[in-house]
């Protein structure tokens, strides 16, 4: 609010007057912000000299102290006392305004508005009227009524002097920024070109940009510059016009592609590029009139160079961007800043929260866990689960997500154990899960193969697979002989989730069998989709269930056609990275080819409404936050291969 009191009279103290001396001491304490001492002295003055001329001033100061200390009810009582006991006091108008301030401080904004409407009928001082208008405007802002606030700030401005106007303009600009375009048009219809028309027209241009009405924004900003050439926002308006023209000047059919074609991740970048190349070939052959063009930029696996590549693509007027595989966060921020839709290929947490132009089309821990738990609970009717996880970031991430999702789906987690990811003997952790504690025979401790950075997936155990995997009777007899020496395991779970690499899972699964964790489903992550798991765990990995984003052996027409064309072109079988870049490219190619695309923002909006795109990675949609909603493949180990599970 403006000013403490509007027109306080000058106080003259008489020499040797006890009342004046007491009041002077109280004033000294007040100005030193020694409020407790000041209260004592002001109250003493009222007790001893309530009939003296400064009694009303003492009440005003007591009210001000209570307000400063946050005691708004006490302050209001004091101001009401002043009005009642000293109705002809010079301070009565100030007291009425301060009562409104106490209501404002307590969030009772409607009372402020109601009392202001009554008070303004009797206020005659310019300062009182000004302060009431400002306070009413503040209350309307707090009530979420910026249009009414602008009206009152406008009236306050008309009453204000130079320094006062600066304060009011700050408040006015804040309220104007809250206005809808409809409210601005309404206010302008009454103001013509009078104050604050300049602020309103400029904000209307900003609103049009935010509403992605770029041509309309250009027209409004041009009108603003012409009508108000000396307005404080003219330079900003000129910069906005340049930016809008740059953003709407783009090549609609040109797509940028950011991939690490050199550096430590070049292997993945080159595979991803194959997916984009095949998509371009496929789309162009199906749409002879298409003018789709793809500009490839090598990020060199370097975040700084990746950001520079985004800027290069911006100046090359691309419509949208696919990628990157890594360095996703800085790329997403730069693309968002430039207003370029980008489909990232990353598991990076919260990548789409960077902005509304950022999308993700990739398999994530969350989507894997949701698919796995949903199938286990709803299709298999499983209820109780155990988790055996490596005590490192990957394992802990999946453990927490899996546990949370089990609870959401109505199941329960009955056992959780971790292990050192460097171990090859997991007996301690397994025994803790099943109520046992003894050593694993040495012949079950399979030597760990050479380092494999992959992580793992899942599968159920306990099926007779001699005909599928060959003779393992001698191995089984050894296990049986050892088991005769051990107490019975307590297996109180229907399935066990092991989020680790296939090489580690291949060591763990036979040890689970040794401790009678059989007839129990094994569940893992997409990295279990590896032949090495079957080779290591053999019959003990049978029926394991694994989520994945792509299955080259799928019977769907889209996948069979994709695999056939890919193999014909590149002479190898595609994997997930090729498949997801293929789908991402096809999604963008189809989007920019839509007849209603005019701006990059239209591409962004079209992606937001994408629903069940039939791709080789399954059905894909994007939610309002830019995250892909995908129905992942669920695979099961049968014999020496993976088969696709059918879901209800």
N, C-alpha and C positions, 0 to 999 in steps of 0.2 A: 504494500500500500504506500501511498504518498504521504509524507509529512506526519508528525505526531499529532499536533493540534494545529488547527488552521490559523487562528488569530488570537493567541494568548496575550493578555494585557501585560504591560511592563510592570514588574513588581518593584515598589520602592519601600525600603525598610527605614523605619524611624529609629533614630539613635536612642539607646537605652530603653527601647520598648521590649518587654519580655516576650510578648507574642511574636514580634518581628524577629527577635534573636533566635527563638526556638524554631521558627519557620526557616530561618537562614541556615541553621545547623542541619535541619532535615534536608534542605536543598543540597547542601554540600555532600551529605551522604548519598543522596540520589544520584548526583552527577558523577560520584566516584564509584557508582554501581554497588555500593554497600547497602543492598536493599533491605536486609533484616534490620539494620540500625535505622535506616530511613523510615521504615514502617513504624518502628517504635516511636520515633520523634513525631511523625505526622499524626499518629493516633493520639499521642500526648497533647498535641496542639488542639485536636478536635475535642478532647476531654476538657481541656482548660479554657479554650477560646472558641467554642463553636459559634459564638455570636460575632466574631471578628471577621473583617472583610476577606481574609485569606482561607477561610474554612472550606469554601468550595474548591479552591485551588488545591488544598491538601487532599480532598477527596479524589480529585482528578489524578494526583500523583500516586495515591494509594492504588487506584484502579490500574494505572500504568504499570506499577510494580507487580501486581498480581498477573497482569497480562504477560509481562516479560518473563515471569516465573512459570507460566503455563497454567495458572490457576484461573481459568476463564470464568467459571461459575462465580468465584469470589469477586473477580473484577466486575462482572455484570451486576452483582448485588450492590457494589459500591457506586457504580454509575447510576443505577436506579435510585439509590438513596440521595445522590446529588440532585437528580431531577425532581424528586419528591420534596426534599427539605429546602432546596434553593431553586424554585421554579423560575425565578427571574435572573438567575446567574448567567453571566456571560459565557460560562462553560457548558451550558445545557446542550447546544447543538453538537459540541465536541463529544459530550458524553453519549449522545444518541448514536453518533457515528462509531464511537468505541464499542458500544453494545453490539453493533453489526459486526465489528471486527472479532469480538469474542465468539459470535456464532460462526463466523467464517473459520476461525481457528479450530473449532470443534467439528467442522465438516457439515454444519447445518446451513447449507448454501441457500436452500429455499427460503429460510427465515431471513437471510440477508436480503434476498430479492424483494420479499414482501415488505420488510421494514423500510428498505430504501425507497420503494414506491410511495410509502406514506410520508417519509421524512422529506422527500424532495418537494412536496407541496408547500412546505413551510420554510425551507431553506432559502435564505436571501443572500448569503455571502457567496461570492464567486468560489472561494476556496472550499466551502462546505459542499457546494454543488459539484465541483470538480472531483473532490474526494469520493463523494457518493457515487458518481458515475463510474469512476475507476473501480471502486469496490464491487459495484454491481457487475461490471464487466468481468472481474476476476471470478465472481461467484458463478456467472454463466459459463465461463470456461470450465470451471470445476464440475459443473452440472452436465457438461458435454453438449452445450448449446453455443457453439462458436458464432453462429449467425447473430444471435442476440448480443453476445459479447462484443462483436464488431460494431454493432449499433451504439452501444454505450461508450466504447472507446472513442468512437467518432464524435459523439457529443462531448466527451471529456476533452478531446483535442481542441474543439472549438472554444472551450473555456480556458485552455492552458496557456501558459507563457513559455518562453523559449526553453528553459531547462526542463520544465514540466513536460513539454512536448516530446523530448527525447525519451523519457521514461514511458510515456504512453505509446509511442511508436513501437518500442520493443514488445510491449504487451499485445499491441494490435497485430504485429507481424506473426506472433505466436498463434493468435486466434485465427488469422487468415489461413495459416498453413493447415488448420484443421477443417477448413471448409470443403464441402463437396462442390463439384462443378455446378450443380443445380443451384446451390445456395449463392454461389458467386454471381451467376447470371441474374438471379433475383435481386441481389444487392446492387449490381451495376445498373439495372433498369431504373432504380430510384436515384442513383447518384449522378448519372451521366458521366462527366469527367471531373467531378469534384472529389476532394479527399474522402476516402482513400482509394479512389478508382485505380490509380497506378499499381498499388500493391495487389489489388484484386485481379486486374488483368494479367499481371505477371504470374500470379498463383494459378490462374486458369490455364496459362500455358504450361506450367509445371504439371498440373493435373492431367492435361491432355497427353503429355509425355508418359506419365505413369500409367495412363489408360491405354497406352500404345496407339494413340491416334496422332501419328507423327505429322501428317500433312496439316491437320487442324492446328497442331501445336506451332508449326512454322507460321501459319497465318496469324495466330494470336500474338506470338512474340514479335512479329513484324509490326503489327498494329500498336503494340505496347511501345516499341522503340520509336515509332513515328509520333505518337501522341505525347509521350513523356520522355523527350530526349535527354533531360537532365536528371532523371530519376536515379536513385542509388543503385538500382538493379539492372540498368541498361547494359553495362559491360557483361554481366552474367548472362543476360538474354542473348547478346550477340554470340557468346561462346556456345550457348546451347543450340543456337541455330546451326552453327558450323558442325557441332557434334551430331545433330539430327541428320543433316544432309549426308554426313559421312556414313552414318549407320544405315540409312535407307538406300544408299548406293552400294549394292552388293550383287554378286553374280549368283543368281538363284540356283543354278544347276552345278555349282562348283562346291565340292566337299573337300575339306582338309583332313589329312590323316597324319597323326603324330605317333611314331613308333620308334623304339630303340633299335635301329638297324646297324649300329656299331656300339662298342662298349660291352660291358659285362652281361647285358641282357639281350644281346643281338639275336641269340637263338630264338627267343620268344617273339621278338619283333619281326623277324623274317617269317616265322610261321603265321603270325597274325596278318602280315601283309598278304600272304597267299589267300587268306580268307576274303580280304577286301578285293583282291584282283579277281577272284572267282565270282564274287557278287557283281562286280562291274560288268564282267563278261556276260553273266546270266541276264542281268537287267537290260543291258543294251540289246541283246539278242531277242528279248521278249518285247522290247519297246523301240522299234526302229526309228521313231521320231524323237527319241530321247537325246538330250544334249548333256547328259551327266558327264562331269569331268572330276577327277580326283587328283589333288595335289598332295604328294607325299613329302613329309619333312622328317628327317632323322634327328631324334632328340639326343642321340649319343649317350643315352642313359644318364643324362646330366640335367638337373632341375633348372639351372640358369639358362642353358641352351634350349630347354623345352619351352620356357617362357618367351624367349626371343622368337622361337618358331611360331608361337601363337600370334605374336605381333606381326610377323611376316605374313601369316595367313590372313590376318585382319586387313592388311594393306593390299593383299591379293584378292580381297573381297569374297572370301569363302562364305557360303551360307551356313555351314555347320561344321563341326569337327568330330572325328572318331579318335578315341585314344585319350591319353597314352596308356601303356601297360604299366609303367611305373611313373614316378614324379607326377602323380595325378593331382595332388593338392595345389601346387603352384600353378599348374596348367588350368585347373578349374577356376581358380581365383582370377587369373588373367582373362579367361574366356568370359567369365561373369562380368568383369569390369568392361569388356568390349561389347557385351551384349550378343555373344555368339553362342548358340546352343552347342553343347558338347556332351557326347555320350562317352563316359569314362569306362575303362576296363580294369577295375581295381576292387580290392576288398577293403580299402582304406575306410576306417570308421568315419561316419558322419560326412562323407564327401559331398553328398547332395545338399547338406545344410548350408553350404557356401553360398548358394543362391538359386534363383528360379530358372536359370539357364543351364544348370548342371544336372546331368542324368547319369545313372549307373545301370549298365547292362552286364551283370557279372554274377557268378555264384558267390555267395557269402556264407560265413558261419551261421548267421541267423536263418537264411533260407534253407540251408542243409538241415539244421536241427529241427525246424518246423516241419519239414517234409518227413523226416525220419520218425519223430515222435508222433505226429499225426497218424502215420500209417501203423505204427506199433500199437497205439491205443485204440484207434477207431476200426482198423481193418483186422488186426490180429487179436484185439481184445486183451492186450497185455496191460498189467496194472502196476507191477513193482519192478524197479530198475536199480541196477548197480552201475557205478562209474569207476573205471580204472584208468587213470590218466597220468601222463608225464608231467612232472613238476616244473614246467616251463611255460612260456607265454601262450603258445598254441594250445597246449593241453588245458591250461587253466581257463582260457577263453571259452573253449568248447564245453568244458565241465560246467561252468556257470550257466551258459546258455541252455544246455541240455537240461540241467536241473530245473531251471525256471520254466522251461517249456513243458516238462513233465507235470509240474504243479498246475500250470494253466490248463492242461488237457485232462486234469482230474486224476492223474496217476500219482505215485509216490516213489521217492528215491530212498531205498532202504540201506544202501551202503555206498560209501565213497572212499577210495584210497588212491594215493599218488605213489609214484615211484621215480627214481632217478633215471633220467632219459639215457644216461651213459651205461646203465646196467644191462646185463644179458640174463641175469637170474632175477626173476620177479616173484619168487616164492613167498617172501615176507608179506608183500602187498596182497597177493592172492589169498594167503592163509588168513590174513586179517578180515578179508571179505567173507570167508566161509567158516570162521571160527576154528582154524587150525594154525599150527605153528611148528613146522619142521622143514628140514632141508629137502631140496629137489635132488633126485639122483643125478649124478654127473652126466649120464648118457642122454638126459633130457635137456641139458644146457647146450643148445645148438650154437655153434660158433657164429658170431655176428658177421655178415658179409661186409664188403667194403662200404664205406659211408654212402648213405642214400639220404638226401635232404628231403625226400618226400615225407608226407604225413599219411595217416591211414584211415580205414573205413570199417565196416561191420559185417557180421554173419552169424547164423545160429549153428549149433553143434549137435552131434549125436545121431547121425543117420548112417546106416550101413552103406558104404560107398566102395566096397571091394571091386565091384564090377566097373566102377568109373575110374578109380585111381590105382588099381593094381594091388598086388599082395602086400599087406602091411601087418600080417598076423604076428610075425616075429616081434615087431615093435610093440604091438598091442599086448603080447604075452609078457614082455618086460614091464610094461606099465601095470598090468594086473598083479604081477608078483610084488611090485613095490607097494601097491595100494592095500594088499592084504596086511601090511605092517602098520597101517595108519588108521586113526579113528575116522568116523564118517563125517563128511563135510555137511555144513548147514547152508544149503543153497536156497535162500528165501526170496530170490528175485527171478522174474520171468525173462529178463534180458540184461545184457551187460554192454555198456558203451565204452569203447576204447579209442579215443581220439589220438592216434599216433601213426607213424609212418608204416608202410606195409612190411618193411624189414623188421621193425620192432614188433608189430602185430604177429608176424610169422614166428617170432620167438615166444610170445606170450600165449598164443592160442593152444599149442600142445601142452604147456604147463597148466593151463586152465583145465584141460581134459584130465590131466594127472590128478588134480584135486577135485575130481567129480563134478566140475562145472560143465555138465553135459545136459542135453535136452533143454538148453537155454539159448535164446537168440543172441547172436553176436551182432552188434551194431557199430558202425564206424563212420568215418568221413569220406569225402569223395576221393581222397588219395589212396584208399584201399582198392580203387579200381585199377589194379596192377596185377599182371600175371605172376609177379614175384611172390605175392601173398599166397596164391594157390600152390606154387612150387614149394614154399617153405612149410606152410601149415597143413598141406595135403587134405586128408579126409576130415581133419578137425575144423577146417574153415567152411565146411559145407553149410549151405543155407544162410551164410552171412548176408546181411542187408546193407546196401551202400547207396547213398544219394549221389547223383552226379548231374552236371549240366548238359551232358551230351553222351549219346550212346550210338556208336557207329554201326552197331548191328541191329538197330531198331527197325521194326517192320513198317514204320510210317513211310508214306510215299515221298515226303519232303526229304527225309534223311537218306533214303536209298538213292534218290536222284542226286543229292548233294555228294554223297560218298562216291558214287560212280563218276560224276564229273570231276571231282577233286582228284581221284586216283588217276583218271585219264589225263588230267592236266599236269599233275605234279608227281605222279608215279609213287604215291604213298598214301596211307590211310590218314584221314584228318582226325585231330583230337579236339578237345574242348576249345582251345584258344583260337583255332582256325574257324570253328563253328560259330563262336560267339561274335567274332569280328565280321564273319559273313552275314549273320543276322543283323548286326548293328548297321552295317552298310546298307543292306536291303531296306531296313526300316527308314533310313534317311533318304535313300533314293526314291522310295515311294512317297515319302512325306513332301519333298520338294517338288515332286511331280503333280501334287494335288492342285486343282484349278484355283483354289481360294487362298493360295499363298501369295502374300504381297511383301511382308517384311520378315526379318529374322524372328521377330516376336511371334509371327504367325506359325513359324516352324516349331518354336518352343511350345506354343499353345496346342498345336496339332499333336505333338509328342505326348503332352499331358493327357490327351483324350484317347491315345492309342489303346485299343482293347483287343486282347487275344490275337495278336499277330501270330500267324502260323509259320513258325520258323523251325530250323533244324535243332534248336535248343529247346523246343517245346513252345507252348503258348506264352506270349510275352505281352504284358501291359505295363504302363507306368502309372504310379500313384501321383497324387498332387505334389508330393515332395520330390519327385524325380526318380524314385527307386523303382527298379523293375520288379514287377510281380510275376514270378515264373513258376510254372508247375514242373519241378525237377523230375528227372528220371529216377526211379528206384530200381536198383539192380540186386540180383541175388546170385551167389556162387552155386553153380550146379555142375558137379564133375570138375572138369578142367576149364570151364568157361563161365562167363557172366551172362545172365539172362534178364530180360526186362520184366518187372513185376507189373501186373495189372491191378489198378486200384479202382475202388468203388467211386 
